[in-house]
């Protein structure tokens, strides 16, 4: 498992692309060099965005971890968003 990244499952009201855009902007504001990418219906993002200090707002962000994601070398911890997110 890659401890530097997390996998985020968007809520029903927001696409993976929309979540990736918000998290990419948040990463840029924090000076993070790691990329935020869409992988199917999930978003792979730097773990640092889940610390709570990211300028992201939304229903319960950051969400509680859901367990480990399986199936790739960039597995990471899995998080499931409860609602849409945006920059704060």
C-alpha positions, 0 to 999 in steps of 0.5 A: 500500500502506498502511504503517501496517497489516499483514494476518495470515492465521491458522493452521488452529487459530485463527479470524480472529475469535480472532486479532483478539481477541488483537491487539485486547487487545494493541493496547489494552495498548500504547495503540494507537488503530488498530483491529484488524478482520477482513476475510474470513479475514484480520486487519488490524492496526496494524503496531506490533503486529508489532515484537515488543514486543507482549504476544503469545505464540505459535509464532514471533510475529511471523511473517516477512513473506510479501510484499505483500497485493493487492486493497485500499487497506489492503493492507499487508504479509502475515503468515501465523501458524504457530500459535495466538497468545495474550496473554502 
